Amino acid sequence: MPYKPRVFISHSAKEPDTQQLCEAIANHIDSTAFEVLWDSNLQTSQPWRSAIDEWIWRCDAAVLVLSESATNSRYAAYEAACAAALEEWGRTISAHRRSGVPA
């Protein structure tokens, strides 16, 4: 099986609009060419924090969806900091700010 680059989607799940946006982003990414990593991939019994940590460090690219909840979330801040470190190592990072979220 050929290697598929991994794309991690970071967001706060507290807002239904953001969840829908992440789903749209995930659906837009060609799943035949990329592996999309985001919380809809989690199993209910899976420890989410350790799974997300592994996804962040294994991803080839990250999409940060910044909503009001995300800007107030320590987890989203941690994920953004990890993504920034990945960018320094040459991986691709994309940030999407939902309308109404301060810059």
ABEGO torsion letter per residue (X at the ends): XBBBBBBBBBBBAABAAAAAAAAAAAAABBAAABBBBBAAABBAABBAAAAAAAAAAABABBBBBBBAAAAABAAAAAAAAAAAAAAAAGBBBBBBBBBGBBX
